[in-house]
Amino acid sequence: MRIMSYRRQIRTGKDSANECATREDFCRVFTENLNGLYQLSYLLTGDDAKAQQCFVAGLEDSVKGNNVFREWTHSWAKRVIIRNAIRILRPQPTDADSSAPASGVSKKSRLRIIRDAHLEIDSVLALEDFERVVFVMTVLERYSDHESALLIGCSIEEIQAARICALEEIAHLACSDSSWEVPLGCGPHQLPLITNTPP
């Protein structure tokens, strides 16, 4: 009898974890993670008006109904925001020769920024649309190059080139301004580098 009850509890737990997210689940995620989701919208679009448009569209698309497991609700909300940002911006790769920064920043300097897990928001916003979207997707949100290329509609090589340009440009701006080493939370333009990985 106890064995049957135990099995029933396991089955119920699995069923609960595999339940599809409801409209209420997405509304709760957008409410509880308002700042983080809006910040993602703002980093992607680089503009307050477009960020608001992206955020609202993300909420509307999410609550329409998606076959998404409840435990993936937050990751899916971020994914919808990313898709809307791409739709709004329609980012296109620029010519590598004209967009690459002539900073000569070393690979060691670029890795230092990633390792310290601090990032100036202003440095990200200064990037071109394509480089900024690629940087947010592949570095901050940890999307794969393949998935990023599919969502944006470009080649994997263009994704990789844009990320390198973005890292070099951010490293150049960071190394020319000593304030980039201010600890997280001590300034108005700081954000954590590592975020959740989408399913």
C-alpha positions in Angstrom: 0.0 0.0 0.0 2.8 2.4 0.9 4.6 1.5 -2.3 1.6 2.3 -4.4 1.2 5.6 -2.6 4.8 6.5 -3.1 4.6 5.7 -6.8 1.5 7.9 -7.1 3.3 10.8 -5.4 6.2 10.4 -7.9 3.8 10.3 -10.9 2.0 13.4 -9.5 5.2 15.3 -9.1 6.3 14.5 -12.7 2.9 15.5 -14.0 3.1 18.8 -12.2 6.5 19.5 -13.6 5.4 18.7 -17.1 2.2 20.8 -17.0 2.0 23.5 -19.7 2.3 27.1 -18.6 -1.0 29.0 -18.4 -1.8 32.7 -19.1 -1.6 33.3 -15.4 1.9 31.7 -15.2 3.2 34.1 -17.9 1.6 37.1 -16.3 3.2 36.2 -13.0 6.6 35.8 -14.6 6.4 39.2 -16.3 5.3 40.8 -13.1 7.8 39.2 -10.8 10.7 39.7 -13.3 9.7 43.1 -14.6 13.1 44.7 -14.2 15.1 41.9 -15.6 12.9 41.3 -18.6 12.7 45.0 -19.4 16.4 45.3 -19.0 16.8 42.5 -21.6 14.5 44.4 -23.9 16.4 47.6 -23.5 19.8 46.0 -24.0 18.6 44.3 -27.2 16.9 47.4 -28.7 19.1 50.2 -27.2 16.1 52.5 -27.1 13.4 53.1 -24.5 10.5 53.3 -26.9 11.5 50.2 -28.8 12.2 48.4 -25.5 8.7 49.1 -24.3 7.3 47.9 -27.6 9.4 44.8 -27.4 8.4 44.1 -23.7 4.6 44.6 -24.3 4.7 42.5 -27.5 6.6 39.8 -25.5 3.9 39.7 -22.9 1.1 39.6 -25.4 2.7 36.8 -27.4 3.3 34.8 -24.2 -0.2 34.9 -22.8 -1.8 34.0 -26.1 -0.9 30.4 -25.3 2.2 28.3 -25.9 2.9 24.6 -25.4 5.6 25.3 -22.9 6.3 23.5 -19.7 5.6 25.6 -16.6 9.2 25.3 -15.4 10.4 26.9 -18.6 8.1 29.9 -18.4 10.8 32.4 -17.5 13.2 31.2 -20.2 10.4 31.2 -22.8 9.5 34.8 -21.8 13.0 35.9 -22.5 13.1 34.0 -25.8 9.9 35.8 -26.9 11.4 39.1 -26.0 14.5 38.3 -28.1 12.4 37.3 -31.1 10.4 40.5 -30.9 13.6 42.6 -30.6 14.8 40.9 -33.8 11.5 41.5 -35.5 11.6 45.2 -34.5 15.2 45.9 -35.3 15.8 43.5 -38.2 19.5 43.5 -37.4 21.8 42.9 -40.4 25.6 42.2 -40.3 27.7 45.2 -41.4 30.9 45.1 -43.4 33.6 43.6 -41.2 36.3 46.0 -42.3 34.3 49.1 -41.5 32.8 47.9 -38.2 35.8 46.3 -36.6 37.3 48.6 -34.0 40.9 49.6 -34.5 41.6 49.3 -30.8 44.1 46.5 -30.9 42.8 45.1 -27.6 44.4 41.8 -26.7 42.5 38.6 -26.2 43.6 38.7 -22.6 41.8 42.0 -22.1 38.6 40.7 -23.6 38.6 37.6 -21.4 39.2 39.8 -18.4 35.9 41.5 -18.8 34.1 38.1 -19.1 36.0 36.7 -16.1 35.2 39.6 -13.8 31.5 39.3 -14.7 31.0 43.1 -14.9 29.8 45.0 -17.8 29.0 48.6 -18.6 25.5 48.9 -20.0 26.6 52.0 -21.9 29.3 50.0 -23.7 26.7 47.5 -24.9 24.3 50.3 -26.0 27.1 51.9 -28.0 27.3 48.8 -30.3 25.6 48.6 -33.7 22.3 46.8 -33.7 23.6 43.6 -35.1 26.6 43.4 -32.8 24.6 44.3 -29.8 21.9 41.7 -30.4 24.5 39.0 -31.1 26.4 40.0 -27.9 23.3 39.9 -25.7 22.2 36.6 -27.2 25.4 34.7 -27.3 27.3 36.1 -24.3 24.7 37.3 -21.9 21.9 34.8 -22.6 24.3 32.0 -23.7 22.5 31.1 -26.9 24.5 28.9 -29.3 25.9 30.4 -32.5 23.7 28.0 -34.5 20.5 29.0 -32.7 21.3 32.7 -32.8 22.0 32.4 -36.6 18.6 30.7 -37.1 16.7 33.3 -35.1 18.4 36.3 -36.7 18.5 34.8 -40.2 22.3 35.0 -40.9 25.3 32.7 -41.0 27.1 31.3 -38.1 30.3 33.0 -39.4 28.5 36.3 -39.2 27.5 35.6 -35.6 31.0 34.8 -34.6 32.5 37.8 -36.4 30.0 40.1 -34.7 30.7 38.7 -31.3 34.4 39.3 -31.7 33.8 42.9 -32.8 31.5 43.5 -29.9 33.9 42.1 -27.4 36.8 44.2 -28.8 34.7 47.3 -28.8 33.5 46.8 -25.2 37.0 45.9 -24.1 38.3 49.1 -25.8 35.7 51.3 -24.0 36.2 49.5 -20.7 40.0 49.7 -20.7 39.8 53.4 -21.5 37.6 54.0 -18.5 38.8 52.8 -15.1 35.3 53.0 -13.7 34.4 49.7 -15.3 35.9 47.9 -12.3 33.4 49.3 -9.9 31.7 46.4 -8.0 28.2 45.4 -9.1 25.6 47.5 -7.4 27.8 50.5 -6.8 26.8 52.4 -10.0 23.6 52.9 -12.0 25.0 51.3 -15.2 26.0 47.8 -14.0 24.5 44.4 -14.7 25.5 40.8 -14.1 27.0 39.0 -17.1 25.7 35.5 -16.5 22.0 34.7 -16.9 19.9 31.6 -17.2 20.3 29.4 -20.2 17.1 29.0 -22.3 15.7 25.5 -22.8 
